């Protein structure tokens, strides 16, 4: 009778990417450990072939929340666990080096936006679509772990309160964020305006991205948002004009 034998190989790795002064508790930590689980099936029957083991990577929650899933290397027949683990470690390290900078940039960008617009009224860093999150991912996992991030800010335009909604698509920073202005006191479809031609370069640091976006909102908002002349000026928020 076939018996099941479980072995574990440590595919622990550390990534040195760090977020500059990231105050969000949801930011990916600087050091995390990954655990590789390998299950060998032992068949003592005569002439049996050595089938490839079942391989599974246990990963931190932030990995499944923010990064694309990792496809583990193919197990080479007749190879050992000691030979396989270095391949996993190398592939995992490369995956983190390629994907973590863009994730950390999101947190830096939101922090820089907060310095310009003031404290956000809401932040959502994990608006995701694709495969469901979990604590492990097998070698046969497929799909892309794509998500958007957003932040909302309360500002004043000539004494009238506005909400500024900034959304980063899955293509961030290669794609500029969308900026939507919403009048709080003016109901109707014309109270929501999407700004066009946002100045943007994925090569800018987060502080410059936020500063240019803030200046763009300050310049375009007066002509983009209808005035509510009947409302009494007042409220709190960063003063645009």
N, C-alpha and C positions, 0 to 999 in steps of 0.2 A: 504494500500500500504506500502510495506516495505520501510523504511527510513534508510539512512546511517548516522552513527555517528562516528566521528573521535576523538580519544584520543591519547595523546602522553605520554609516560612514559620515564623518563630520565634513560638511562642505561649508563650514563657517567662514565668513569673510567680512571684511570691514571696508566701508567706503569712506574716503576722506573728504567728500564734498560737504561743504557746510554753508548754512545760510547766514548772511551777515545780519546780526542783530534781529533774528526772526523771533518775534514774541508769541507766535501762535503755538499752542500746545499740540496741534495736529501735524506740525512739520515733521518730515522724516528725520529720525534720530541719526546722529553721526556714526554710531556703531551699533550693528545688529548681527545676530547670529542666525544662520540658516542650517537646517538639519536635513541630511539626505538619508532617506529610508530605502533600503534595498532588501527585497524578499526573494530568496532563492528557493526553488522547488526541487527537492531531492527525490529522484526516482531510481530505485535500486534494481529495476528490472533489467534483464540482459539486453544489450544492444540499444539502450535508451540514449537519446540525444540530450545534450545539455541545453535546455531552453534558456533564452535570455530572462533575467530576473525582472520582477516588477520594481520599478524605480519611481520614487515620489519625493518631491522637495517640499519640506515644511518651511514656510516663510512667514515673516512678520506681517501683521495686519496692514501696516502702511504700504507694504509692497503690493498687495492685491488692490488696495484702494487707489494708488496713484500711478503705478507702473504697468506697462504692457506685460502679459504673461511670458514666462521664460520657457522655451522648449529645451528640454534636457538632451544632451548628446546621445546618439545611438550606442547601445551596448555592443561592443565588438565580441563575437563568439570566442569562447575559450579564454577571454580576458578575466582579470581578477579585479576585486574591489579596489585594491591599492592602485591599479592602473587607471581605473575609471574616475576616481575622486578628483585627481588633478585636472581632468578635462572639464568636470562640472565647475570646479572652482574658477578656472580660467574663463569659462563662458559666462558664469554669473558675474565675475568682476568686470568683464567687458560690457555686459548688459547694464550694470549699475553706472559705469563711467559714461555710457552713451545716453542714458535716460534721466539720471538724477539731476544733472545741471538744469534742465528745463523745468523739472518739478520744483526745485528749490527756488528758481527764478520767479515762479508764481507767488511764493510766499514773500520774497523780497519785494516784488512789485506791489503786492497788497499793502505791505508795511510802508512803502514809499508813497502810495496813494493816501494812506492814512495821515502821513506827515503833511501832505498838501491839502487834502479836503477835510481833515479832521477825523475824529473817531468814526468808523463805519457804523451804520445802523444795522447792517447784516453782512455776514461773510459766509459763503458756501464754497469750500474747496473741493468737495467730493460729489458734484453733480455728475453721475456717471451713466454710461450706456455700454452695453456689451455683456460680457460674462459676469455672473454674480460673484461677489467676493467670497473668500473663504480663507481657511488657515493653511491650505496646501494646494499644490498644483501638480498633476501627474505629467508624465512625459507625453501623453496623448492629448493634453489640453490644447484647445484651439480657440480662435477668436482674439479680438483685440480689446484691450482694456482702455477704452477711450472715455474721457470725461471733460467736463467744462468746469470752470471756476468763476465765481462772481462775487462782487462786493457792491454795496449800496451806501450812498453818502447823502447827507442832508445839507443843502446850501441855500443861500439867500441871493436872489437876483432882484435888485432894486426894492428890497424889503419883502419880496414875495418868496415863500418857501418852495424849493424844488428838491426832487429826489434825482440823484445821478446814479444810474445803474451801469456798471462796467462788467462785461462778461468776457472771459478768456476762453476761446474755443479749444478743442483738442489739438489744433495745429499751433497753438501759442508756443514760443514767441514768433514763429515764422509768419503767423497771421495776426494782424492788428486786432486788439480787442474791440468789441462793439460798445458804443456809448449811447445810452438812451436817457433823455431828460423827461421828467414827469412833473407836471404842475400839481401841487397838492390841493390847492383851493379851486382849481378850475376843472370841472368834470367834462367828460366828452372825449371823443377820439382825438381832437386836436390838442389835447393836453399832454400827449405823449409824442416825442420827437426823437428820431434816431439821427445822430450827427454823422455826416459823411466826410470822407477825405481826412481821416485822423492822421496826423504826422506820426510816422512809425518806422523803426528799423530794429530788427531782431538783434543787431550788434550793439545797440545802446545798453548801458548798464540800467538797472532797475530805477535808480534815482532820476536819470534823464528821461526814461520812458514816462514816469509819473509826472515830472515837471512839464514836459511838452504836452501831455494830455490835459493837464490842469489848465495850461495857458490856452489850449484849443477850446476847451469848454468855456473859459472866461471870455474869449473873443466871439464865439459863435452863439452862445446862449441868448444874448439880448435880441438877436434877429430870428432865432429859431423858435423861441417859446412865446406864445401869445400872452400879452399883458392882461392881468385881471385888475382893471381900474377900480372896480367896486370894492375890492377887498382892502382891509386895513393893513398896512405894512406891519410886520412884526414877526417874531419867531426867533429861533436860534439856529445857528449853522455858520459855516464859513461864508463870509461876504464876498460875492463875486463882483458886484457893482453896487 
